[in-house]
Structures are given as structure tokens and as C-alpha cells.
């Protein structure tokens, strides 16, 4: 929930979503994130969404996924 809040409020700027594998590894090993323009920013904590293999399999190739809390309340729509 904290990561969703940080992303939605822009506190994790320039990130606009959860980190992908390459970004995740950069933040873990280098404490920085390389942007698309080649510049670097300090990013020592990855903003990641951990999911199980079964969840990944159920998502498949969908482009839009809803993120629900434990009570099935809509938290976010991931694109």
C-alpha cells in the first residue's frame, strides 16, 4: 500500500510505476537508477510489487490488471 501511495502521489518520481527487473537490480546493487536519457538518479530503495508465480501466470499477457486488497477492494489499475 505504501508503494502504491508513493507512486500515485509522485513521491517516487521519476518512476511512474513499479520497477521492472533491470531497474530493481540497479537500485539493489548500485543504489541508483539510470533514466532513458542516460542520466542517473539516487534510488536506493526499489519500488516493487512482489507476486507469486501463480499470480504471474494468471495475469498472462493482459495489458491492464487490477490490484485488489485482501477484501477485494480496488486499490489501483496497473497498465
Secondary structure, 3 states (H helix, E strand, C coil): CHHHHHHHHCCCCCCCCCCCHHHHHHHHHHCEEECCCCCEEECCCCCCCCCCHHHHHHHCCCCCEEEECCCCCEEEEEC
